[in-house]
């Protein structure tokens, strides 16, 4: 990723500081020019678990944007300023899709089969986009040796990969060279939210930047380590590579 004034280094990761509107315009412009963009949302978990992404840090086609209060705190401590906006995939992805002048062709990869089916219906019926194919992240993906060919044959503009990190990041890096889609995104739990399988935090909790605490209260066993020990590891890495 190119060195620019709007890039903040967080534990060696070059994280773009921008707004949702500017990011959407940038991705759609690159799509129109036939340039592929890989977009990952960098939260504290990604910084801890996806160090392999550093090998691609100078790739102009790979963008990292900040997701969550942890990155904001690190930016303030390390650089004396916060990111321009909080950019999480749950809010940014529908904004990107609906900013296009035409319905985008979307291919969806990941999630349980029933969750994926409901998420597909949400994208088509609520967001007005064209889902040209999907593959669940379980038996579907394990048996889809030709997944690259399927995605290319569908003519997809956007590929959304919902497997959680670091699995989705590894999958995208492994497959992006063979894919012709213009926008590849790792979107974590987004399909669960679209399917209604997991609730979003109330608006007030989101505005207070406490959505992580809401999710922890719903899934303490799965998320406790992420929001305790992994946060300490994240902070140690930030100062180690400041």
C-alpha positions as CSV (number, residue, x, y, z in Angstrom):
1,X,0.0,0.0,0.0
2,X,1.4,3.4,-1.0
3,X,2.8,5.7,1.7
4,X,0.4,8.6,2.1
5,X,-0.7,11.1,4.6
6,X,-4.0,9.3,5.1
7,X,-2.3,6.1,6.1
8,X,-1.8,5.4,9.8
9,X,0.6,2.6,10.8
10,X,-0.9,0.4,13.5
11,X,1.5,-2.4,14.5
12,X,3.1,-2.3,11.1
13,X,-0.3,-2.5,9.3
14,X,-0.9,0.5,6.9
15,X,-4.5,1.4,7.7
16,X,-6.4,3.9,5.5
17,X,-8.0,6.8,7.3
18,X,-11.0,7.8,5.3
19,X,-14.8,8.2,5.4
20,X,-17.4,5.7,4.2
21,X,-18.5,8.0,1.4
22,X,-14.9,8.4,0.1
23,X,-14.1,4.7,0.4
24,X,-17.3,3.7,-1.5
25,X,-16.5,6.2,-4.3
26,X,-12.9,4.9,-4.5
27,X,-13.9,1.3,-4.7
28,X,-16.6,1.9,-7.3
29,X,-14.2,4.1,-9.4
30,X,-11.6,1.3,-9.4
31,X,-14.4,-1.2,-10.3
32,X,-15.4,1.0,-13.3
33,X,-11.8,1.1,-14.4
34,X,-11.5,-2.7,-14.3
35,X,-9.1,-2.6,-11.3
36,X,-9.5,-5.2,-8.6
37,X,-9.6,-4.2,-5.0
38,X,-9.3,-6.4,-1.9
39,X,-10.8,-4.8,1.2
40,X,-10.3,-6.0,4.8
41,X,-11.6,-4.4,7.9
42,X,-8.8,-4.1,10.4
43,X,-10.0,-4.6,14.0
44,X,-7.8,-5.7,16.9
45,X,-8.4,-9.3,16.1
46,X,-7.1,-9.0,12.6
47,X,-4.0,-7.2,13.8
48,X,-3.3,-10.1,16.2
49,X,-4.2,-13.0,14.0
50,X,-3.5,-11.9,10.4
51,X,0.2,-10.9,10.6
52,X,0.6,-12.8,7.2
53,X,-1.1,-9.8,5.6
54,X,2.0,-7.7,6.2
55,X,3.7,-9.5,3.3
56,X,1.1,-7.8,1.0
57,X,1.3,-4.3,2.7
58,X,2.8,-2.6,-0.4
59,X,0.1,-4.0,-2.7
60,X,-1.9,-1.0,-4.1
61,X,-4.9,-3.3,-4.7
62,X,-5.2,-4.3,-1.0
63,X,-6.8,-1.8,1.3
64,X,-7.1,-2.0,5.1
65,X,-9.6,0.3,6.9
66,X,-10.2,0.7,10.6
67,X,-12.9,-1.2,12.4
68,X,-13.7,-0.6,16.1
69,X,-12.6,1.6,19.0
70,X,-9.4,-0.4,19.6
71,X,-7.9,0.9,16.4
72,X,-9.0,4.4,17.3
73,X,-7.4,4.2,20.7
74,X,-4.1,2.9,19.2
75,X,-4.1,5.7,16.6
76,X,-4.6,8.3,19.3
77,X,-1.8,6.8,21.4
78,X,0.7,6.3,18.5
79,X,-0.1,9.2,16.2
80,X,-2.0,11.7,18.3
81,X,-5.1,11.6,16.2
82,X,-8.0,9.3,15.5
83,X,-9.2,7.8,12.3
84,X,-11.5,9.9,10.1
85,X,-14.4,7.5,10.7
86,X,-15.2,4.0,12.1
87,X,-15.5,1.7,9.1
88,X,-17.0,-1.7,9.9
89,X,-18.1,-4.1,7.3
90,X,-21.6,-4.4,8.7
91,X,-22.4,-0.8,8.0
92,X,-20.1,-0.1,5.0
93,X,-21.0,-3.1,2.8
94,X,-24.7,-2.1,2.3
95,X,-23.6,1.5,1.8
96,X,-21.2,0.4,-0.9
97,X,-23.8,-1.7,-2.7
98,X,-26.5,0.9,-2.7
99,X,-24.1,3.7,-3.9
100,X,-23.6,2.0,-7.2
101,X,-25.4,3.6,-10.1
102,X,-26.6,0.1,-11.2
103,X,-27.4,-3.0,-9.2
104,X,-24.1,-4.9,-8.6
105,X,-23.6,-8.6,-9.2
106,X,-22.8,-10.1,-5.9
107,X,-21.3,-13.6,-5.1
108,X,-21.6,-14.6,-1.4
109,X,-19.2,-17.1,0.2
110,X,-19.4,-18.4,3.7
111,X,-21.9,-19.0,6.5
112,X,-24.2,-21.9,7.4
113,X,-26.5,-23.0,4.5
114,X,-29.7,-21.7,6.2
115,X,-28.0,-18.4,7.2
116,X,-26.6,-17.9,3.8
117,X,-30.0,-18.4,2.1
118,X,-31.6,-15.7,4.3
119,X,-28.7,-13.4,3.7
120,X,-29.0,-13.8,0.0
121,X,-32.7,-12.9,0.2
122,X,-31.8,-9.8,2.2
123,X,-29.3,-8.6,-0.4
124,X,-31.8,-9.1,-3.2
125,X,-35.0,-7.9,-1.5
126,X,-33.8,-5.3,0.9
127,X,-30.7,-3.9,-0.9
128,X,-31.9,-4.4,-4.4
129,X,-28.7,-6.1,-5.7
130,X,-28.3,-9.1,-8.0
131,X,-26.9,-12.2,-6.2
132,X,-25.4,-14.2,-9.0
133,X,-24.2,-17.1,-6.8
134,X,-23.4,-18.3,-3.4
135,X,-21.5,-21.0,-1.6
136,X,-21.8,-21.9,2.1
137,X,-18.7,-22.1,4.2
138,X,-19.2,-25.7,5.2
139,X,-20.0,-28.7,2.9
140,X,-20.6,-26.3,0.1
141,X,-17.1,-24.9,0.1
142,X,-15.4,-28.2,0.9
143,X,-17.0,-29.7,-2.3
144,X,-16.5,-26.7,-4.5
145,X,-13.1,-27.4,-6.0
146,X,-14.1,-25.2,-9.0
147,X,-15.2,-22.2,-6.9
148,X,-13.0,-19.8,-8.8
149,X,-14.6,-20.9,-12.1
150,X,-18.1,-20.6,-10.7
151,X,-17.5,-17.1,-9.5
152,X,-15.9,-16.0,-12.8
153,X,-18.7,-17.6,-14.8
154,X,-21.3,-15.7,-12.7
155,X,-19.9,-12.4,-13.8
156,X,-19.7,-11.2,-10.2
157,X,-18.7,-7.6,-9.5
158,X,-18.3,-8.1,-5.8
159,X,-17.4,-11.2,-3.8
160,X,-18.3,-11.1,-0.1
161,X,-16.5,-13.7,2.0
162,X,-17.9,-14.3,5.5
163,X,-15.7,-16.8,7.4
164,X,-14.2,-14.7,10.2
165,X,-10.6,-13.9,10.5
166,X,-8.0,-15.2,9.8
167,X,-9.8,-17.8,7.6
168,X,-11.5,-15.3,5.3
169,X,-8.3,-13.3,4.7
170,X,-6.3,-16.4,3.9
171,X,-9.1,-17.6,1.5
172,X,-9.2,-14.2,-0.3
173,X,-5.5,-14.0,-0.7
174,X,-5.3,-17.5,-2.0
175,X,-8.1,-17.0,-4.6
176,X,-8.0,-13.4,-5.7
177,X,-5.4,-13.9,-8.4
178,X,-7.7,-16.3,-10.2
179,X,-10.9,-14.2,-9.7
180,X,-12.1,-11.5,-12.2
181,X,-14.5,-9.8,-9.7
182,X,-13.5,-6.2,-9.1
183,X,-14.2,-6.0,-5.3
184,X,-13.3,-8.7,-2.8
185,X,-14.2,-8.2,0.8
186,X,-13.9,-10.1,4.1
187,X,-17.1,-9.4,6.0
188,X,-17.0,-11.5,9.1
189,X,-20.4,-12.0,10.8
190,X,-22.3,-9.9,8.2
191,X,-24.3,-12.8,6.8
192,X,-25.5,-13.6,10.4
193,X,-26.7,-10.0,10.8
194,X,-28.4,-10.0,7.4
195,X,-30.1,-13.3,8.1
196,X,-31.4,-12.1,11.5
197,X,-29.4,-14.9,13.2
198,X,-27.5,-12.4,15.3
199,X,-28.8,-9.0,16.5
200,X,-27.0,-5.7,16.1
201,X,-26.5,-3.6,19.2
202,X,-29.1,-0.9,19.8
203,X,-28.3,2.4,18.1
204,X,-27.3,4.2,21.3
205,X,-24.8,1.4,22.1
206,X,-23.4,1.7,18.6
207,X,-23.0,5.5,18.9
208,X,-21.2,5.0,22.2
209,X,-18.8,2.6,20.5
210,X,-19.8,-0.2,22.8
211,X,-21.0,-2.7,20.3
212,X,-18.2,-5.0,21.2
213,X,-19.5,-5.2,24.8
214,X,-23.0,-6.0,23.5
215,X,-21.6,-8.8,21.4
216,X,-19.5,-10.1,24.3
217,X,-22.7,-10.3,26.5
218,X,-24.4,-12.4,23.8
219,X,-21.4,-14.8,23.1
220,X,-19.1,-14.7,26.2
221,X,-17.6,-18.1,25.6
222,X,-16.6,-17.4,22.0
223,X,-15.5,-13.7,22.4
224,X,-14.1,-13.5,25.9
225,X,-10.5,-14.2,24.8
226,X,-10.8,-11.7,21.9
227,X,-11.8,-8.9,24.2
228,X,-9.5,-9.6,27.0
229,X,-6.2,-11.4,26.4
230,X,-6.1,-10.6,22.6
231,X,-6.6,-6.9,23.4
232,X,-3.4,-7.0,25.6
233,X,-1.5,-8.7,22.8
234,X,-2.8,-6.1,20.4
235,X,-1.6,-3.2,22.6
236,X,1.8,-4.9,23.1
237,X,2.2,-5.3,19.4
238,X,1.3,-1.6,18.8
239,X,4.0,-0.4,21.1
240,X,6.5,-2.9,20.0
241,X,6.2,-1.7,16.4
242,X,5.4,2.0,17.1
